[in-house]
Amino acid sequence: ENYASSKGWHVVSAAKGFCPTTTRAMTDPDGNEFGNTGSCVSQRNKQLQMLERYRPSAVIWMSRYELADAVNANGVSISPASQEFWQYSAESLSETVDALTGKNAEVVFVPIEPSGLGILDRCKPSDCHWFLQRLISSEGITYQNKWNEMLLNETKSNSKTHFFSITDLVCRDSNVPCDDSLNGKPGRPDGTHFTPEGAGQFIPELVDYAISKSTN
């Protein structure tokens, strides 16, 4: 926010913890509610209210919870291992983009970046939460790549959407999890959440990119 302010821009947040930007309901692989499912669904109304109030020039989309199992229109949990999940994901992506660009905002997708090494402190071979496992397992990486490709493809068919990857700015290698160290310290001590210094590696470039797309 400080960097954006220095450029004459104001930042407001419509994000909600443990919720995907698509605001869809989530479950764990056993079909149990995951995250803030109830309030995630109602988050769409907050998004629309903020769009109406602030009329933003750009919306930055950063979310990894689209990787969680979803709940389809019939209330049935669907896994990323199924084709139905990806069809549903495409539909929810399209609906969300339509909502976010409805007041003429540009949407900047930030694809899911590799987790940092700190995640290994939270994800032990004998004890690893299923969602963390989805961020670093070979199967989960396949899902991440598929979702990121879906975002990229959206930008090819919708001129109001754009794609800005932070991976090369925060990762020192191409591994998953990656080395995200900065001056000898991890940029994400827990593997997913950035320290102010860690975020400083990409925020100026991301903000400048968003401004450039919203002023063309």
Residue frames relative to the residue before (quaternion, step in Angstrom):
aa qw qx qy qz dx dy dz
E 1.0000 0.0000 0.0000 0.0000 0.00 0.00 0.00
N 0.6407 0.5326 -0.3368 0.4386 3.59 0.95 -0.80
Y 0.6581 0.5041 -0.3200 0.4586 3.55 0.96 -0.85
A 0.6515 0.5088 -0.3218 0.4616 3.59 0.93 -0.88
S 0.6385 0.5317 -0.3263 0.4508 3.57 1.00 -0.81
S 0.6373 0.5340 -0.3291 0.4476 3.56 1.06 -0.75
K 0.6799 0.4470 -0.2718 0.5139 3.55 1.30 -0.39
G 0.5804 -0.6102 0.3598 0.4017 3.56 1.32 0.08
W 0.5862 0.5675 -0.3650 0.4484 3.56 1.26 0.36
H 0.2952 -0.7423 0.5795 0.1614 3.55 -1.19 0.67
V 0.1959 -0.7940 0.5692 0.0850 3.57 -0.91 0.95
V 0.0081 -0.7541 0.6567 0.0049 3.55 -1.04 0.89
S 0.3085 -0.7707 0.5334 0.1623 3.57 -1.11 0.63
A 0.1415 -0.7696 0.6191 0.0657 3.53 -1.00 0.96
A 0.4355 0.7142 -0.4432 0.3222 3.57 1.32 0.23
K 0.1067 -0.7596 0.6372 0.0745 3.54 -1.27 0.51
G 0.5235 -0.6740 0.4252 0.3015 3.56 -0.79 1.03
F 0.8344 0.1479 -0.1506 0.5092 3.55 -1.10 0.80
C 0.6226 0.4958 -0.3664 0.4820 3.58 1.07 0.73
P 0.4062 -0.6877 0.5340 0.2774 3.60 -1.04 0.69
T 0.6093 -0.5520 0.4141 0.3906 3.58 -1.16 0.50
T 0.6319 0.5423 -0.3273 0.4466 3.57 1.12 -0.63
T 0.3419 -0.7877 0.4436 0.2565 3.60 1.37 -0.16
R 0.4115 0.7113 -0.4870 0.2960 3.62 1.12 0.38
A 0.5779 -0.5718 0.4563 0.3618 3.55 -1.28 0.41
M 0.1860 -0.7910 0.5778 0.0766 3.56 -1.11 0.75
T 0.0891 -0.7651 0.6317 0.0871 3.54 -1.26 0.46
D 0.4983 -0.5776 0.5204 0.3838 3.52 -1.32 0.07
P 0.7220 -0.4534 0.2772 0.4430 3.64 -1.18 0.13
D 0.6621 0.4872 -0.3073 0.4794 3.60 1.25 -0.31
G 0.5915 -0.6103 0.3527 0.3916 3.56 1.27 0.08
N 0.5054 0.6393 -0.4298 0.3888 3.59 1.26 0.19
E 0.6151 -0.5553 0.4010 0.3905 3.58 -1.11 0.61
F 0.0926 -0.7910 0.6045 0.0171 3.53 -1.05 0.85
G 0.8112 0.2205 -0.1749 0.5125 3.54 -1.06 0.76
N 0.6795 -0.4425 0.3713 0.4524 3.55 -1.14 -0.71
T 0.0636 -0.8801 0.4665 0.0609 3.53 0.98 0.95
G 0.6891 0.4884 -0.3064 0.4390 3.60 0.74 -0.99
S 0.7325 0.4069 -0.2392 0.4906 3.56 0.81 -0.98
C 0.5460 0.5992 -0.4109 0.4171 3.61 1.18 -0.38
V 0.6611 0.5166 -0.3065 0.4495 3.56 0.90 -0.93
S 0.6991 0.4584 -0.2698 0.4779 3.58 0.99 -0.83
Q 0.4891 0.6830 -0.4180 0.3458 3.58 1.29 -0.22
R 0.5409 0.6190 -0.4086 0.3966 3.59 1.15 -0.47
N 0.6335 0.5256 -0.3395 0.4551 3.59 0.98 -0.76
K 0.6416 0.5097 -0.3295 0.4690 3.59 1.01 -0.77
Q 0.6119 0.5459 -0.3466 0.4555 3.58 1.00 -0.80
L 0.6949 0.4798 -0.2794 0.4570 3.57 0.83 -1.00
Q 0.6367 0.5268 -0.3279 0.4579 3.58 1.03 -0.77
M 0.6803 0.4788 -0.2924 0.4716 3.57 0.96 -0.84
L 0.6067 0.5390 -0.3508 0.4672 3.58 1.08 -0.65
E 0.6649 0.4985 -0.2942 0.4722 3.56 0.98 -0.86
R 0.6979 0.4891 -0.2758 0.4446 3.58 0.94 -0.89
Y 0.8128 0.3131 -0.1360 0.4720 3.56 0.78 -1.06
R 0.1714 -0.8104 0.5361 0.1630 3.61 1.18 -0.49
P 0.0155 0.8565 -0.5157 0.0171 3.63 0.73 1.04
S 0.4724 -0.6484 0.5172 0.2982 3.53 -1.20 0.57
A 0.8034 0.0699 -0.0141 0.5911 3.57 1.12 -0.69
V 0.1614 -0.7426 0.6424 0.0992 3.53 -1.23 0.66
I 0.1985 -0.7770 0.5880 0.1052 3.59 -0.75 1.04
W 0.1908 -0.7982 0.5693 0.0476 3.54 -0.70 1.19
M 0.1391 0.7579 -0.6240 0.1300 3.58 -0.56 1.23
S 0.2997 0.7489 -0.5352 0.2506 3.58 -0.47 1.16
R 0.1521 -0.7805 0.5981 0.0996 3.55 -1.10 0.73
Y 0.5396 0.6643 -0.3960 0.3327 3.59 1.23 -0.19
E 0.4605 0.6431 -0.4655 0.3970 3.58 1.25 0.12
L 0.5872 0.5797 -0.3636 0.4323 3.60 1.28 -0.17
A 0.5503 0.6095 -0.4032 0.4039 3.60 1.22 -0.27
D 0.6150 -0.5116 0.4324 0.4161 3.55 -1.22 0.43
A 0.2879 -0.7816 0.5381 0.1293 3.57 -1.00 0.84
V 0.3650 -0.6860 0.5770 0.2515 3.55 -1.34 0.15
N 0.3142 -0.7833 0.5043 0.1828 3.57 -0.55 1.13
A 0.7582 -0.4068 0.2637 0.4359 3.56 -1.33 0.04
N 0.6837 0.4643 -0.2783 0.4894 3.58 1.22 -0.45
G 0.5574 -0.6383 0.3742 0.3767 3.57 1.29 0.16
V 0.5201 0.6353 -0.4020 0.4053 3.56 1.29 0.36
S 0.4490 -0.6861 0.5069 0.2658 3.58 -0.95 0.90
I 0.0581 -0.7995 0.5979 0.0039 3.58 -0.90 0.94
S 0.3605 -0.7678 0.5093 0.1454 3.54 -0.97 1.01
P 0.5864 -0.5704 0.4366 0.3743 3.60 -1.19 0.48
A 0.5628 0.5946 -0.3880 0.4234 3.57 1.25 -0.22
S 0.6852 0.4740 -0.2752 0.4796 3.59 1.27 -0.28
Q 0.5582 -0.5972 0.4604 0.3461 3.55 -1.18 0.58
E 0.5872 0.5915 -0.3650 0.4148 3.57 1.10 -0.69
F 0.6071 0.5636 -0.3496 0.4377 3.57 1.04 -0.78
W 0.7206 0.4528 -0.2637 0.4539 3.58 0.81 -0.95
Q 0.5968 0.5259 -0.3620 0.4860 3.56 1.16 -0.52
Y 0.6535 0.5030 -0.2988 0.4802 3.55 0.99 -0.87
S 0.6311 0.5357 -0.3242 0.4579 3.58 1.05 -0.79
A 0.6441 0.5184 -0.3185 0.4637 3.57 0.98 -0.83
E 0.6620 0.5044 -0.3027 0.4645 3.56 0.98 -0.84
S 0.6850 0.4717 -0.2946 0.4707 3.60 0.90 -0.90
L 0.5978 0.5467 -0.3559 0.4660 3.59 1.12 -0.61
S 0.6733 0.5002 -0.2916 0.4598 3.56 0.85 -0.98
E 0.6606 0.5076 -0.3052 0.4613 3.58 0.92 -0.90
T 0.6753 0.4940 -0.2984 0.4593 3.58 0.95 -0.84
V 0.6311 0.5192 -0.3325 0.4706 3.57 0.98 -0.79
D 0.6330 0.5262 -0.3321 0.4605 3.59 0.96 -0.83
A 0.6681 0.4982 -0.3022 0.4627 3.57 0.98 -0.86
L 0.7137 0.4740 -0.2674 0.4409 3.59 0.85 -0.96
T 0.7202 0.4042 -0.2475 0.5066 3.60 1.11 -0.57
G 0.4033 0.7669 -0.4331 0.2481 3.58 1.31 -0.03
K 0.7295 0.3459 -0.2100 0.5514 3.57 1.20 -0.56
N 0.6396 -0.5919 0.2852 0.3992 3.54 1.22 0.69
A 0.3943 0.7039 -0.5005 0.3139 3.61 1.12 0.51
E 0.3899 -0.6495 0.5921 0.2750 3.53 -1.31 0.46
V 0.2372 -0.7707 0.5759 0.1348 3.60 -0.98 0.82
V 0.1371 -0.7790 0.6094 0.0547 3.56 -0.82 1.06
F 0.2323 -0.7708 0.5818 0.1156 3.55 -0.54 1.20
V 0.1168 -0.7302 0.6670 0.0911 3.55 -1.04 0.84
P 0.3124 -0.7828 0.5002 0.1987 3.62 -0.20 1.20
I 0.6287 -0.5412 0.3988 0.3908 3.55 -1.23 0.48
E 0.2517 -0.7721 0.5696 0.1266 3.56 -0.73 1.11
P 0.6206 -0.5291 0.4011 0.4172 3.63 -1.16 0.39
S 0.5052 -0.6296 0.4943 0.3226 3.56 -1.06 0.72
G 0.4816 -0.6649 0.4908 0.2918 3.56 -1.26 0.42
L 0.7113 -0.4760 0.3182 0.4077 3.54 -1.29 0.32
G 0.5516 0.6379 -0.3849 0.3752 3.58 1.15 -0.50
I 0.5632 0.6167 -0.3894 0.3885 3.57 1.16 -0.48
L 0.5886 0.5930 -0.3673 0.4086 3.58 1.17 -0.52
D 0.5919 0.5481 -0.3685 0.4620 3.60 1.22 -0.34
R 0.7105 0.4169 -0.2420 0.5127 3.57 1.23 -0.48
C 0.7597 0.3296 -0.1507 0.5399 3.55 1.22 -0.49
K 0.0161 -0.8143 0.5780 -0.0515 3.55 0.01 1.35
P 0.6507 -0.5314 0.3602 0.4056 3.61 -1.11 0.55
S 0.7492 0.3858 -0.2122 0.4948 3.57 1.04 -0.76
D 0.7944 0.1498 -0.0658 0.5850 3.58 1.24 -0.22
C 0.2935 0.7428 -0.5439 0.2576 3.55 -0.07 1.31
H 0.4568 -0.6802 0.5044 0.2724 3.55 -0.75 1.07
W 0.5813 -0.6326 0.3779 0.3451 3.55 -0.92 0.90
F 0.6697 0.4935 -0.3372 0.4407 3.63 0.95 -0.69
L 0.6186 0.5163 -0.3452 0.4813 3.58 1.05 -0.66
Q 0.6170 0.5410 -0.3353 0.4629 3.55 1.05 -0.77
R 0.6449 0.5304 -0.3126 0.4528 3.56 1.05 -0.75
L 0.6477 0.5245 -0.3175 0.4523 3.59 1.20 -0.40
I 0.8075 0.2835 -0.1301 0.5006 3.60 1.12 -0.51
S 0.5667 0.5954 -0.4025 0.4029 3.62 1.18 -0.25
S 0.6359 -0.5293 0.3840 0.4098 3.58 -1.18 0.41
E 0.6329 0.5201 -0.3254 0.4723 3.58 1.04 -0.77
G 0.6776 0.5004 -0.2895 0.4546 3.55 0.92 -0.93
I 0.6245 0.5317 -0.3347 0.4640 3.56 1.04 -0.74
T 0.6027 0.5453 -0.3459 0.4689 3.57 1.09 -0.69
Y 0.6528 0.5026 -0.3088 0.4753 3.58 0.99 -0.84
Q 0.6405 0.5260 -0.3278 0.4534 3.57 0.93 -0.86
N 0.6675 0.5063 -0.3003 0.4559 3.56 0.89 -0.94
K 0.6496 0.5186 -0.3173 0.4566 3.55 1.01 -0.81
W 0.6569 0.4945 -0.3100 0.4772 3.58 0.97 -0.83
N 0.6538 0.5109 -0.3190 0.4579 3.59 0.91 -0.87
E 0.6384 0.5153 -0.3228 0.4719 3.57 1.04 -0.76
M 0.6121 0.5471 -0.3419 0.4573 3.56 1.09 -0.70
L 0.6419 0.5107 -0.3167 0.4762 3.57 1.02 -0.81
L 0.6574 0.5129 -0.3094 0.4573 3.57 0.92 -0.92
N 0.6578 0.5128 -0.3098 0.4564 3.58 0.94 -0.85
E 0.5950 0.5646 -0.3606 0.4441 3.57 1.11 -0.66
T 0.6606 0.5151 -0.3142 0.4466 3.59 0.99 -0.79
K 0.6319 0.5438 -0.3293 0.4434 3.56 1.19 -0.49
S 0.7517 0.3606 -0.1984 0.5153 3.56 1.19 -0.51
N 0.7556 0.2870 -0.1701 0.5637 3.60 1.26 -0.23
S 0.3274 -0.7968 0.4803 0.1650 3.57 -0.35 1.24
K 0.6082 0.5514 -0.3554 0.4469 3.60 1.26 -0.16
T 0.6910 0.4366 -0.2731 0.5072 3.59 1.27 -0.05
H 0.1040 -0.7955 0.5970 -0.0030 3.55 -1.13 0.78
F 0.3105 -0.7674 0.5495 0.1126 3.56 -1.22 0.58
F 0.0708 0.7949 -0.5964 0.0861 3.58 -0.70 1.11
S 0.1628 -0.8064 0.5646 0.0667 3.58 -0.41 1.22
I 0.2534 -0.7706 0.5677 0.1402 3.57 -0.97 0.89
T 0.3744 0.7768 -0.4594 0.2129 3.60 1.28 -0.14
D 0.7197 0.4455 -0.2680 0.4601 3.60 0.75 -0.98
L 0.6373 0.5320 -0.3242 0.4536 3.58 1.22 -0.36
V 0.7860 0.3300 -0.1650 0.4961 3.59 1.10 -0.62
C 0.7155 0.4148 -0.2549 0.5011 3.62 1.17 -0.41
R 0.3339 -0.7591 0.5315 0.1724 3.56 -0.93 0.94
D 0.7688 0.1639 -0.1202 0.6064 3.58 1.29 -0.17
S 0.5629 -0.6238 0.4350 0.3237 3.57 -1.30 0.04
N 0.4332 0.7111 -0.4518 0.3203 3.57 1.25 0.32
V 0.1798 -0.7310 0.6391 0.1573 3.54 -1.35 0.25
P 0.4292 -0.3191 -0.8067 0.2515 1.53 -1.03 2.29
C 0.4274 -0.7260 0.4876 0.2292 3.54 -1.18 0.58
D 0.5362 -0.5730 0.5073 0.3561 3.54 -1.34 0.28
D 0.0086 -0.8238 0.5656 -0.0362 3.57 -0.41 1.23
S 0.2555 0.8137 -0.4898 0.1810 3.55 1.21 0.53
L 0.0768 -0.7646 0.6397 0.0142 3.51 -1.19 0.71
N 0.8210 -0.0993 0.0057 0.5622 3.56 -0.48 1.24
G 0.7418 -0.4426 0.2158 0.4552 3.53 0.96 0.92
K 0.6976 0.4033 -0.2627 0.5307 3.58 1.28 0.01
P 0.5396 -0.6343 0.4334 0.3443 3.62 -1.03 0.69
G 0.4597 -0.6752 0.5058 0.2772 3.55 -1.04 0.79
R 0.7517 0.1594 -0.0980 0.6324 3.55 1.30 -0.50
P 0.2780 -0.8128 0.4812 0.1749 3.63 0.09 1.19
D 0.7463 0.3476 -0.2175 0.5242 3.59 1.07 -0.66
G 0.6234 -0.5866 0.3176 0.4078 3.54 1.31 0.16
T 0.8001 0.2599 -0.1375 0.5228 3.60 1.18 -0.39
H 0.7543 0.3561 -0.2029 0.5130 3.61 1.05 -0.69
F 0.3898 -0.7640 0.4787 0.1876 3.55 -0.73 1.13
T 0.4063 -0.6212 0.6060 0.2862 3.51 -1.24 0.61
P 0.6672 -0.4716 0.3575 0.4524 3.63 -1.18 0.24
E 0.6562 0.5013 -0.3112 0.4703 3.58 1.00 -0.81
G 0.6474 0.5237 -0.3151 0.4553 3.56 1.00 -0.83
A 0.6692 0.4894 -0.2949 0.4751 3.56 0.96 -0.87
G 0.6039 0.5921 -0.3466 0.4057 3.56 1.13 -0.64
Q 0.5555 0.6158 -0.3889 0.4012 3.57 1.24 -0.28
F 0.8165 0.2473 -0.1155 0.5087 3.58 1.06 -0.63
I 0.5276 0.6726 -0.4174 0.3082 3.61 1.11 -0.49
P 0.6600 0.4988 -0.3553 0.4351 3.67 0.75 -0.80
E 0.6781 0.4887 -0.2961 0.4623 3.59 0.89 -0.93
L 0.6600 0.5096 -0.3100 0.4568 3.59 0.98 -0.85
V 0.6652 0.4937 -0.3073 0.4683 3.57 0.88 -0.91
D 0.6478 0.5147 -0.3236 0.4589 3.59 0.91 -0.88
Y 0.6437 0.5201 -0.3200 0.4613 3.58 1.02 -0.83
A 0.6610 0.5058 -0.3089 0.4603 3.58 0.91 -0.91
I 0.6428 0.5128 -0.3221 0.4691 3.59 0.99 -0.82
S 0.6596 0.5193 -0.3213 0.4382 3.57 0.92 -0.87
K 0.6841 0.4816 -0.2884 0.4657 3.59 1.01 -0.74
S 0.7089 0.4553 -0.2678 0.4673 3.55 1.10 -0.60
T 0.7097 0.4175 -0.2604 0.5042 3.58 1.27 -0.13
N 0.4125 0.7151 -0.4717 0.3097 3.60 1.26 0.16
